[in-house]
Amino acid sequence: MGLALHSYRLAVAFGKTLIDRAVIGILAPSQLTVEFASGEKLAALVAERRGLVLVTAHVGGWQAAMASIDFLHTPVNMLLQRAAGDVDRHWFEHAGRPRPFKIIDPTGYLGGSLEMLAVLKRGELLCVMGDRVLGSDRNVVRARFLGGEALFPTSAFRIAAATGAPLAVLFADKTGAASYALHLPLTLRVPDGLGRDPESYRPFVEAFVAALEAFAVEHPYQFFNFHDMWA
């Protein structure tokens, strides 16, 4: 009975974020109130003009977060893979309007690495999911997460090292019926010269994992990664 109740609460919370996604897509992002106490800090990173790797996860209203960073006045690119037969709609697809950011396909040539390098060299934003392995399993490390060893990609940290772009972790939690709060729990500078060995990036991956775990513990019904990370 306890597990059923937890599952019900999680399903209700996830359903609310799906409704919010449709609302901001069909009407406008302004339909939701989004508070971001660290907005100036994020803007300062963008102002360095070295590009910015923005790492988020399947938690809270990450699509609400993506719809709310237009205050940075910087082109946004997202590493995003659409599975075959996927009928789920992202927020910008509900109204049939042109998407507000460019999508980079991780299944494309060289995993989209050339495109990612190019957008960062232009000083743009590159958004990457830090809790989902895309592409080759060779670029992952196992890290302790919520009681088990889970797989996490190193791609965001590798690309930050290669370009010198700062890296920021951004999470969004639903705080009310029509409100979210954005959090910037971590910023990192990944040095160049770490090589190709995924283990070289372990300290940075583990820093992200610690921030993600803290969020999941604090907001247990807003962790929506339904992929088996521990497989």
N, C-alpha and C positions, 0 to 999 in steps of 0.2 A: 504493500500500500504506500509506503514511504517513497519507493522508487517511482511509482505511478504518479504521485503528487509532484515530485520533482520534474518528471517528464512533462507533465501538464503545464507547470509554471514556465518551463523553458519554451514549450511550444507557443504559449500565449505571448511571451516576451518577443520571440522571433516573429510571430504574426504581426505584432505592433510595429516592428521595424520595417516589415514588408509594406504595411499600409503607409508608413511615413515615406518610404521610397516612392510609392505611387503618388502621394500627395505632392512632393517636391517636383516630381517629373511632370505631372499633369497640370499643376497650378504654377508653383514657383518655389525655389528654395526659401524664399522669404516667409513662407507659411510656417516655418519652424524657427524657433529662437535658438541660436547657437552661441554659447558663451565660450570665449577662448582667452584665458588670462595670460597665456604665453604668446599671443599673436605677435607682439613686437619683437620677441626673441626669434621667432621664426622668420619674420621679415628681415631681421638683421643678417641672418644666414643667407637669405636670398640676395641681399644687397652686396654680398661679397663677389657676386657675378662669377662664381665658380661652379654654378649648378647646385642642386640640392637633391640628395637621395632621401625621399620621404618613405619611411617604412611603417606600414600599418598591419592590421591583422583582421581576421574575421571575428571581430568583437563589436558590441554595441552597434552604432549606426555609422559604419565606416563610409557608406555612400553619402550620408548626410555630411560627413567631414569633407569628402571630396567636392561636394557641392558648395562648400562654405569657404574654400580657400581662394576664391577669386579676388579677395582683398589684396593678395600678393601681386596682382597684375603681371603675372608671369605665365607663359605657356606651360601647360601640364601634360605630361605623358604618363601612361600607365601600362605596366607589364601585365597583360591580362590574357588568359587562355579561355576560350569558349569550348566546352566539351561538345562532342557530336551529339545532336539531339537535345541540347540544352534549350529549354523554352523559358527559362527564368529571364525576366527583364530587369536590366539595370535602370536606375532612376531616370536617366536621360532618354531611355527608349520608350517610356510610357506615352509621351506626347508626340513622338515622331519627329522631334526636332533634331538638328545636327548635334552630335555629341560635343561637349565642351572641352574635350581633351583628345589627344591622339593615343590610339591603342597600339602597343608594340606586342607582337605575337611571339611568345617564347618558343614556339615550335618552328619558327621561321629560320632563315639562314643564320647559322652560328648562334642560334638561340636568341636572336635579336640583339646580340652584344654590340654590333656596330651601330645600330640605331641608338642604343642606350648611351654609348660613348658620345655620339654626335649631339644628342640633346643636352647632355651635361656640359659639353664643350661650349655650347651656345648659351649657357647660363640658365637653362630651363629646369623645371621640376621633373623628377622621375619618381613615380610612385610604385612601390613594390610590396607585395604581400610577404611578410616575413615568416608566416606560419604555414606555408604551403609549398611543397616541393614541385617545381615545374622543370621539365626538361630532364637533363641527365642526373642520375642518382650519384654520380661521381662528385658532384659539387654540394655535398651535404655533410653535416656532422650530427652525431647523436648527442643530445643534451638532456639533462635531468629536468623533467617538466611534469608537474602535478602527479608525482609519485612513480613515474616511469621514465624510460629512455625513449625520447621522441626524436624524429628526424626534422632537421631544420636546414633550409638552404643557405648557402654562403654568397649567393649571387649579388645581393645588395652591397655587401661589405667588400667584395672583390671589385665591383665597379667603382665604389667610392675610393678605394685605394688607387685604382688605375688612373682616375681623373683628378684626384685631389679635392673632390667635392665633399662638403660636410654631409653628415648623415643625421637625420632626426627621426625619432619614433613618435608617431601620432596615433592616439586612441580617442574614440568618441563613445561616451556612455549616455544612455537615455535617462534624463533626469526628471521628466514630467510628461504629461500627455502630448505636448507639442514643443518639447525643449530638449536640447542636448548640451553637453559640455565637452569641449575638446581638451585633451591633456597632452602635454609634451614631456613625458617622463624622462627622456634620455636624448642627449645629442652626443655624437661620436666623431672623432677624427681618426680615420683608418690610414695608417702610414703606407707609403708605397714600398715595393720591394719585398712583399711577403711571399711572393711566388704562387705556385698553382696548388700546393697542398692544402686541402680544406682545413686541416688541423691548424694551420697558421692563423686562421680566422676565428678559431674557437673562442678566445676571450671576448671578441665583439659579439659573436652569436650568443654566447652565454649571458652577456649584459642585456641583450634584447629579450632573451628568454626569461630572465629574472623580472624584467619590467612587465612582460606579458603575463607571467604567473601571478604577479602582484595584482594586476588588473582583474584576472579571472577569479582570484580568491575574494577580492573586494566586491566584484559584480558577477557572482556565479551564474546568474540567469542571462548574462549578456555575452557569453562565450559561445559563438555560433560556428565554430569550425567542426563540422560533422564528418570530416575526413578522419580516418584512423591514422593519426600521427604516430602512434606507437607500434605500427605493424612492422 
